[in-house]
Amino acid sequence: MNKKTSVSIMILFCVMAILGFVAPQAGAADQAVSAKTKTEKINLNQATAAEISALPGLGEKKAEAIVEYRTQNGPFAAVEDLLKVKGIGEKLLEKIKPMIMVEAKGADLPKTAK
């Protein structure tokens, strides 16, 4: 094996080692949020976009739309109010309904702009 090949293999090994150690850590937060959604219901009036996006069928954009709707219109009064958010339909609501709730906790609610 010549010197050039050895250097190439060493660089490849280093890149693979870095990716192997960095990639799992980057997804750790997502895995924690996903695990949370499997064990307890998410309160739509307090959840972050990251927590909401961990629900099946909801991605970043829909989760952000839910948080934006809540910010502009105040807390959700019922789970069914989610249908007022653009991109959320009956089928999706039925899919995530067992995993979500709405609960008002006074001071814990986000401030709303009217």
N, C-alpha and C positions, 0 to 999 in steps of 0.2 A: 504494500500500500504506500503510495507516495505522500508527500507532505501536504499537497493540495487536497487530496481526498480525506486525509486525517482531519484537517482543519474544517472541511465541510461537514464531516460527520460530527465533530465536536460542536459546531454551531447549531446543527440540527438538534442534537441532544439537548443543548442549553435552551433552545426555543421550546422544545417539547416539555422540558422540566418546568420552565416558567409558566407555560400555559396550563400545565397540569396542576400547579399550585394556585394560580390566580383564578382560573375559571370557576372552581367550586366555591371559592370565597365570594365571588361576585354574585352568585346565585343564592347565597345563604339567606339573605334578607327576603328574597322572593319565596324561598322554601318555608321560612318562618311564617310569613303572611299566609301562604297556602295551607300550612298545617293549622293555623288559627281558624281558617274558614271551615275546616273539616271538624273541629271540635266545639266551636261555639258560634252562635249567630252573630252576624255583623249588624251593628246598629247604623243604619243609613244616615242618621242625624249626627253621628260622631266620627264615622270611618273616614280614613284618608283615601285618596284616589288609589294609592298602592294596595290598600286592603280590599277595596271594592273591585279592583281589576283582577284580583285573585279568584273571584267567583267565576264559575264556568260560563262561557259565552260572553263575558265582559272583558274587553281589552282596555288598554290605556285611554283611548278616546272616549268610550262610553262612560268609564269611571270618572273621567274629568268632567264630562257633561253632567253627570249626577251631582258632583260636588258644586259645579257652577250653578246648576238649577237650585240647589239647596242654599247657596250663598245669596242668590238673587231673590228667592221666593220664601225663604225661611224654612224651618224644619218640616220634614214630611209628617203628616198626621196619620197616615196609614201606608202600609206596604204598597197598596194599589196606586198610590200617588206617583209611584215610579213610572207609571204609564204616561205621565205628563212630560217625561224627559224624552227628547228626540232620540230615536234609535232603540227605545225599549218597547217591545211589543208584548202581547199576551203570552206567546209561547215562551219567550225568554223569562218573563215574570214567573210563570208557572215552574220553570226549571230551577230558578234560584230562590223561590219563595221559602222553602224549608230552611234556607241558610241565612235569611235576612230578617231584620225586625226594625221597627221604629220605636224609639223610646225617648221621651223628652226628659232631660235631667237638668232643668233650670239653668244654672250658671255654666254647666258643661257644654251647652249648645253654642254653636258658632254665632258670632254677631252677624246680623243680616242687614243689608242695605235696602231700604225701601224707596 
